[in-house]
Amino acid sequence: MRGVAVRGLTDKLWSLLERRARAVVIEGPVETSFFMTDSSIQPTLTAAPLARRLAWVTGFRLLLLSLVLGLLGVLNFKSPLAWTTFTVQMALGTLALAFAVTGLYAALLRSGRQMQLLVGLQLIVDPLLWTVIVYLSGGPSSGATSLYGLSCVTGAMLTGFRGALLAFGVSVACFGGLLLGLARGWVPPPSDQPAAVYHLASEDLLYAGVVNLLAMFVVTVLAGSLAERLRVAGGRLVAAEERADHAERLAALGRVATALAHEIRNPLGSISGCIQLLRVNRALSDEDQRLCAIIVSEASRLNDLVSDMMNLARPQRPQLSCVDAAATAREVVQLAAQSGRAVSDVRVSCSGAERALICADSAQLRQLIWNLVRNAVQASRAGSEVRVCVNTRGGADQELAELLVQDDGVGLSEQARERIFDAFFTTRAQGTGVGLAVVKRIADDHRFTIDVESQSGRGATFRVQLGPLIGLPLGTPIVREERRTLFPSRP
């Protein structure tokens, strides 16, 4: 019972520490927390901008149709008989159909489903309606052909270059079909308009077709290119804002970690020291010795949490030198094999190259390997093995070093793999999600690349590319040239 009480007390301290860290890191007037990347909200975050653009386009279409309808009324108001002509009646019917289609767009948009289908429907139907208006307002010489360019701009606004090309293709087909129908006599001119306006010579029809085709093509290229540039710039701006928010939250975490380090580590040190003195007392029973071991273990767990939080929140600039990654891995494995579960029910082994000299910060490389091994041990089943291996392989022009940490634990789902390096994300009931975030930060600072290979129930393999092997004496300081740009290159 006393063992349960001690473990319960340390678990409460652990939970209090974690909640305090989460509260400070996540606080702030932001719409979406840096840590709230649950896959359940991804469709909403992805579809929201497109739905917003569709709403703007639908509203603008309603305004344009209302202006055209008002203009038609003003032009025909003085002559009551004008409302009985073919052109006016056809125009009114087309506008009524356009209003009905726009209402359908609004209903589909309100449902929030099939957004891509709605975009394609608009980019196909709109040029058909514009073609009727072009036909009624003078055919090849009509100024309404500019509406085709408006469809191309709309396509670029909604889906970028792809949407602009779709609108361009449909517009060319509609306008070209109208010209061909007028030239072959398949489409008669409106009965209430001069036939001479529509019966043009082949050269005039060709000229009108080429000029409007070039105009639509130029609008498509410009609108599509601008949309792509805005998309790329917007993505970079969002990434920059996320990095700024991340840095601000880590700064808050740093302040908390500094305060907690003083408030927690001193009592923990006193507790650990007292327990170590008690353990040498031979008068203690086996049950008392077991309770002392539990206290030492839990105190060590809290101390590791504080250390990880400080390493994450207050990153140190790597002091690069020539380091033997293989020797460092062996030292970490030897230390890990004498602590935690590795003493009782999980075996830790090391294999691979005898020597692998790389450019790294010795202390941070040790921390990276230690966190990976500790994570693998905690994720492993009783009686399984954690395998650490440093390999060397030939690259394009030089040999490369690679670190592998493999376990036979419960594995990771696809969603968990995408978020495994996020701060405070964990798949374990008693995990904190800080250790692997520190690993990712150290890897990024060293320009290492890290990948995770795992399937649910089949263990996990963390693969770290440590960079090229170097031929310098061990411990030689290395100065790396820093390249700073406003926008980092896209992967």
Secondary structure, DSSP 8 states (H G I E B T S, - for coil): -HHHHHHHHHHHHHHHHHHHHHHHHH-SS-SS-TT---GGGHHHHHHHHHHHHHHHHHHHHHHHHHHHHHHHHHHHSS-GGGGGSHHHHHHHHHHHHHHHHHHHHHHHHHHT--HHHHHHHHHHHHHHHHHHHHHHTTGGG-GGGHHHHHHHHHHHHHHTHHHHHHHHHHHHHHHHHHHHHHHHTSS---TTS-HHHH---HHHHHHHHHHHHHHHHHHHHHHHHHHHHHHHHHHHHHHHHHHHHHHHHHHHHHHHHHHHHHHHHHHHHHHHHHHHHHHT-TTS-HHHHHHHHHHHHHHHHHHHHHHHHHHHHS------EEEEHHHHHHHHHHHHTTSGGGGTT-EEEEEE-S--EEEE-HHHHHHHHHHHHHHHHHHS-TT-EEEEEEEEEE-SSSEEEEEEEEE-SS---HHHHHHTTSTT--SSTT--S-HHHHHHHHHHHHT-EEEEEE-TTS-EEEEEEEEE---S-TT-B--------SS----
